[in-house]
């Protein structure tokens, strides 16, 4: 593949992520992107069959962005519980700072579905950085506990809680500025001893 073609694919992905961040996934247009790249609309079809193919290619890219955000500000000496609390707050922060990217990852037709692998472990249909990081943090937390917890159940409980509270905040149903938020988070995580 010629360097120019590789650069076009990279540029379409980069600009696509930017467009989703600014306007939402529904507004993504290959025509707009190719115009920004100063190439013909037909040139995009060498890399992406259609808009859906580009949107599917953007899932791992935006997931990488989300994972980097989740890890930001993390202290190296955190306990597994503190690390999980940090993850929860970062998850909430991402839905506020990048609402269109959050919606694309979790509420678009391109959102990845969960499934079980041959060993019975919960996973996504595609291995992406943000899900992998969430699993690692929750696994360290579960491993640090005295009780015996089914990882899949605990993971779904904690992940559903974090996603749910983030969604309530994203929709303006609950405020992230209330003192009650830290109480809800701490109380939920205290269930696990």
Buried (B, 14 or more C-beta within 10 A) or exposed (E): EEEEEEEBBEBBBBBBBEBBBEEBBEEBBBEBBBEEBEBEEEBBEEBBEEBEBBBBBBBBBBBBBBBEBBBEEEEEEBEBBBBBBBBBBBBBBBBEEBBBBBBBBBEBEBEBEEEEEEEEEBBBEEEBBBBBBBBEBBBBBBEEEEEEBEBEEBBBBBBEBBBEBBBBBBEEEBEBEEEEBEEBBEEBBEEBE
